């Protein structure tokens, strides 16, 4: 028994120390928690949509209404938190914005409709409540990353087009200023795209998730637009979209964003879209840099949202 225990501990230790990415992520998480606890300009754990929570980053001493950004994190629909991306909130606050960072339900506790439900209510909450935190309800934008970009696009389209979500007809939002989508997957026609996004080490998780994906209708923003006639929408309810993609992204194909933008322009030729392509960056380069407080990535992110 003692020998078996020692062998097991040795194996576990070897696996952990060989996985440099895992060790680095633990260090990053520790840093993120410390950053979160040190933030001063914040109202934490405000409840919305039942027992969900969001944080608002804002200058309590400011007397003027500021533009607002909602930031929706990624994490392959099964991980991530508002704490992990706390530096996005602080960066936005320092640069003249009020920032809203909501947590939303993750797999396996919820499927896409549950995630859309949370994000829909987080956006609604912002329009209805942000003025009390110094935010201008007439200047609300959204920034999202990876799975958060997918869920943002899905939520906006389902509400715009009057789709049912969790047996409730979603209503369109008031006009948004800007929607900035970073490295997002928007089409799930190819199973390999989903598998590639997760990585080989998560095969069992992929199988369970894919079962939910393909049993849940209306999961692809691109597919939501396909049946809509050409030039049939006056607006997407957003003044401007920004799509960001990177040359070394091996998790999401560039065609995912290109095909989605093509469908958007087909149904609404007047839609304003900027496409920003960054050479030399991987899927996580921008967000890891902002989380670490790296000036290059902070400046790049600010250039996308301003």
Secondary structure, 3 states (H helix, E strand, C coil): CHHHHHHHHHHHHHHHHHCHHHHHHHHHHHHHHHHHHHCCCEEEEEEECCCEEEEEECCCCCCCCEEEEEEECCCCCCCCCCCCCHHHHHHHHHCCEEEEEECCCCCCCCCHHHHHHHHHHHHHHHHHHHHHHCEEEEEEEEEEECHHHHHHHHHHHHHHCCCEECCEECCCCCCEEEEEEECCCCCCCCHHHHHHHHCHHHHHHHHHHHHHHHHCCCCCHHHHHHCCCCCCCCCCCEEEEEEEEEEECCCCCHHHHHHHHHHHHHHCCCCCEEEEEEEEEECCHHHHHHHCCCHHHHHHHHHHHC
